[in-house]
Amino acid sequence: MPIDYKKYCKDWKLRSKFIRFYRAKGKCECCGAVNYEPHPKTGSKVVLTVAHLDHDIQNNSFFNLKAMCQKCHLTYDAKL
């Protein structure tokens, strides 16, 4: 499902890029999986995402955002 960027803050793409590539240095902040490389556990290609830790897409504080691989992001969201 494509992301509806209208629901996010105006600078979401820049903020997301900053979190994934500058702060997290291209690695999942949970498990350390490296962007675009095979995941150490699943073997699938890693694509870093940015998770809202409180699940509120309006709360874009850098303290509320974390770079995660798909596996960690899905696992985190499943705990809802």
Backbone bond lengths (Angstrom), bond angles and torsions (degrees), N, CA, C in turn:
res aa  C-N    CA-C-N  psi(-1)  N-CA   C-N-CA  omega(-1)  CA-C   N-CA-C  phi
1 M - - - 1.445 - - 1.536 108.42 -
2 P 1.348 117.63 127.47 1.467 120.00 -179.72 1.530 111.46 -69.66
3 I 1.318 114.78 152.14 1.469 120.64 -179.71 1.523 109.43 -79.27
4 D 1.322 116.86 132.69 1.463 122.09 175.31 1.528 106.94 -90.51
5 Y 1.335 116.19 93.16 1.457 120.84 -174.88 1.522 113.06 -66.41
6 K 1.322 118.55 -13.90 1.459 121.14 178.44 1.529 111.07 -64.25
7 K 1.324 117.29 -24.42 1.468 121.82 -178.63 1.528 112.03 -80.45
8 Y 1.333 117.18 -14.21 1.456 122.16 -176.54 1.529 110.40 -98.47
9 C 1.328 117.05 168.55 1.454 121.19 178.25 1.533 109.93 -64.70
10 K 1.318 116.01 159.31 1.462 121.22 -175.02 1.521 113.03 -58.74
11 D 1.321 117.48 -33.48 1.469 120.32 -177.60 1.531 112.54 -100.34
12 W 1.346 117.07 26.29 1.457 120.84 -175.52 1.524 113.16 -57.62
13 K 1.321 117.53 -45.26 1.464 120.06 -177.00 1.530 110.57 -61.35
14 L 1.324 117.22 -42.72 1.463 121.12 178.22 1.531 110.90 -67.32
15 R 1.312 116.39 -43.70 1.474 121.60 179.55 1.528 110.35 -62.16
16 S 1.332 116.83 -44.36 1.460 122.03 179.18 1.535 110.70 -62.39
17 K 1.320 116.04 -44.72 1.464 120.74 179.10 1.527 110.52 -62.17
18 F 1.336 117.06 -42.39 1.459 121.15 178.28 1.525 110.69 -59.27
19 I 1.332 117.33 -47.72 1.467 121.88 -178.53 1.526 110.04 -61.71
20 R 1.333 117.86 -48.77 1.467 122.10 -174.34 1.521 113.43 -70.03
21 F 1.329 116.83 -41.96 1.458 118.02 -168.92 1.523 115.45 -108.20
22 Y 1.325 118.36 -24.38 1.463 119.41 178.17 1.525 110.94 -97.23
23 R 1.328 116.05 -53.86 1.461 117.97 -178.65 1.527 111.63 -70.98
24 A 1.331 116.84 -48.04 1.465 121.10 -175.73 1.530 112.81 -89.16
25 K 1.324 116.56 -6.98 1.465 121.72 177.91 1.531 113.18 55.23
26 G 1.358 116.01 37.49 1.458 120.87 176.07 1.517 115.26 75.77
27 K 1.335 116.35 18.40 1.473 120.40 -179.88 1.524 110.06 -127.43
28 C 1.327 115.90 149.95 1.461 121.65 174.28 1.528 108.53 -62.04
29 E 1.319 116.78 129.15 1.466 120.47 -179.40 1.532 112.38 -76.38
30 C 1.317 116.99 -2.72 1.464 120.39 177.08 1.526 111.67 -101.32
31 C 1.330 116.51 -53.42 1.466 119.56 -172.82 1.529 113.65 -113.28
32 G 1.336 117.85 -9.90 1.454 121.03 178.24 1.521 115.38 85.32
33 A 1.340 118.53 4.48 1.463 120.81 178.29 1.528 109.17 -59.32
34 V 1.331 116.54 140.53 1.463 122.56 -174.69 1.525 110.99 -94.73
35 N 1.336 115.44 133.06 1.461 121.80 -179.96 1.526 111.85 -53.95
36 Y 1.334 116.47 134.61 1.470 126.36 178.36 1.526 114.84 67.07
37 E 1.312 117.99 8.11 1.467 120.84 174.60 1.530 108.13 -108.11
38 P 1.325 117.79 163.87 1.466 119.28 177.45 1.535 110.98 -62.81
39 H 1.318 115.57 137.74 1.470 120.23 178.15 1.524 108.41 -67.09
40 P 1.327 117.81 136.15 1.477 120.11 -177.37 1.524 114.90 -59.88
41 K 1.335 118.01 -26.61 1.466 120.30 -179.00 1.521 113.10 -102.04
42 T 1.337 117.21 -40.60 1.459 119.76 -174.46 1.525 113.47 -96.10
43 G 1.316 116.94 -23.77 1.459 121.45 -177.71 1.516 113.91 80.66
44 S 1.332 117.66 -7.27 1.464 120.33 179.23 1.525 110.20 -78.60
45 K 1.323 115.56 155.98 1.464 121.09 -179.71 1.529 109.58 -64.85
46 V 1.317 116.50 128.37 1.463 122.16 -179.46 1.524 109.79 -80.84
47 V 1.324 115.65 130.82 1.457 122.54 170.67 1.523 105.78 -125.40
48 L 1.333 116.03 111.05 1.463 119.39 -178.09 1.521 111.50 -65.68
49 T 1.302 115.27 141.34 1.456 123.32 176.01 1.527 107.09 -124.51
50 V 1.317 116.58 174.20 1.465 120.53 174.96 1.517 107.71 -122.14
51 A 1.307 115.70 123.23 1.464 121.82 -179.46 1.526 110.47 -98.32
52 H 1.324 115.35 141.41 1.464 121.74 169.94 1.531 105.42 -88.88
53 L 1.298 117.07 114.01 1.463 120.79 -173.18 1.525 112.77 -63.45
54 D 1.329 117.70 -30.99 1.463 120.30 177.71 1.539 111.67 -96.06
55 H 1.345 116.51 6.19 1.470 124.20 178.76 1.533 113.69 64.03
56 D 1.336 117.91 17.85 1.463 122.57 178.35 1.523 108.01 -107.39
57 I 1.350 117.21 107.02 1.463 119.76 -176.58 1.522 113.03 -69.78
58 Q 1.312 117.51 -6.18 1.462 120.74 174.79 1.530 111.48 -86.24
59 N 1.322 117.02 -17.73 1.463 121.48 179.96 1.529 108.25 -93.25
60 N 1.325 115.73 94.14 1.459 121.11 -175.64 1.520 113.20 -105.84
61 S 1.312 115.86 27.64 1.458 120.77 174.24 1.525 108.32 -63.08
62 F 1.327 116.87 140.82 1.457 120.19 178.99 1.531 111.81 -60.59
63 F 1.324 117.35 -22.90 1.462 121.30 177.36 1.527 111.76 -75.87
64 N 1.343 116.74 -17.61 1.457 122.03 -178.33 1.530 112.11 -99.12
65 L 1.318 117.67 -0.63 1.459 121.91 -176.12 1.518 110.78 -114.57
66 K 1.338 115.75 142.54 1.462 120.03 -179.94 1.516 109.16 -144.91
67 A 1.341 116.29 134.15 1.460 121.10 175.63 1.522 108.58 -74.39
68 M 1.331 115.48 128.31 1.459 120.14 -179.51 1.522 110.48 -139.55
69 C 1.328 115.98 146.60 1.461 120.28 170.53 1.531 106.82 -71.98
70 Q 1.337 115.77 169.48 1.465 119.08 -178.10 1.529 111.33 -59.16
71 K 1.335 116.85 -41.33 1.466 120.65 -177.23 1.531 110.83 -61.50
72 C 1.328 116.61 -48.53 1.466 119.91 -179.03 1.527 111.76 -67.10
73 H 1.344 116.62 -39.37 1.462 120.08 -179.97 1.528 110.89 -64.62
74 L 1.324 116.63 -45.54 1.472 120.01 178.99 1.528 111.30 -64.81
75 T 1.319 117.04 -40.13 1.469 121.45 178.14 1.528 109.95 -63.38
76 Y 1.339 116.42 -43.30 1.469 121.45 179.75 1.530 110.64 -62.82
77 D 1.335 116.48 -46.86 1.469 120.57 -179.14 1.523 112.66 -67.97
78 A 1.319 117.62 -27.93 1.464 121.14 -179.54 1.528 111.84 -67.85
79 K 1.321 117.44 -17.72 1.467 121.77 -178.65 1.522 112.62 -78.98
80 L 1.338 116.65 -0.24 1.481 119.97 -179.66 1.502 112.86 -59.95
